[in-house]
Amino acid sequence: MKTSLFFRISIAFIVLLSARSSFAQEITRLDTLPVVVITAKSLIPQEVTNAFKTNFKNAVNPRWYKIDKNYLIKFMTKDQNNHVLLHKNGSLYYHIGYGRENSLPEKLRDQLKREYPKGKITTAIHVNQDNRNIWLVNLEMGKLLILTREEDGDFREVERMKNGAM
């Protein structure tokens, strides 16, 4: 009887071991499945991407955002940050360039140097919208902050205030 009981326990042990190894093989097969890569076509209309590539060939690291039915693209060119908003048909809504003194047109830079000889140009913002080119320039002059605006040769000082940081 002891032999019969020992025989049954041995058979049960062998069955359990073989069952365990077959499960291990099953898991191994699941672990070695090939990697699946899912790709999708761009949701940006072709007119928009074509207009951007045509008008901003030197754009570096563009980041795209959808705003209502328009597309905002933020990117760099040389040392200038840019924001462009394009309509869904690819037409320009606006382009804003954020730069410094070296971003300014030479004529405007010379005029600022004449008007404010002790002024330091800190920021130059170029706005292009509806065929309008507007430059907003911030200057520091001693304890003053000065905001100027230029559009189509019309140059004026917009605001002058004391610099609280100085």
C-alpha positions, 0 to 999 in steps of 0.5 A: 500500500505504501508503494501504491501511495508513493507511486500516486504521489510521484505521478501527481508530482510529475504531472504538476511539473510538466503542467508548470513547464508548459505554462512557462513556455506559453508565457515565453511565447507571449513575451516574444511578440513583435513590437507593433508601431502605429502611425497616423497621417497628419491632421494638419491640412496640406495647405497649412503645412505648404504655406508654413514651409514656403514662408518660413524656410529657416524655421527651427523646432516648430511646435504646432497647436490647433486653435479653433479652426486655425493653426499656431506654430511656435518656432525659432529663426536665428536668435528670434522666437516666432509665433505664426497663426495660419488660417485653415486654408494656409493664409497668414493671420499674423506673425509675431517675432520676438527679438533684440536690437540685431533683429531691427531694420537698420533704418529704425535702429539708427533712428532709435540711436539718434532719438535715445543716444543713452538708451539701451534697446532691450526688446524688439517685437515685429508684428505682421498682420493684414499687410501691416508691419509694426515694430514695438521696441523697449528701451532702458534709459537710466531709470526710465523704461521707454516703449516706442512704435514704428509703422510705415515710417511713423515713429513715436514714443508710446509710453515712458515710465520709471523702472521699479527694478532700478 
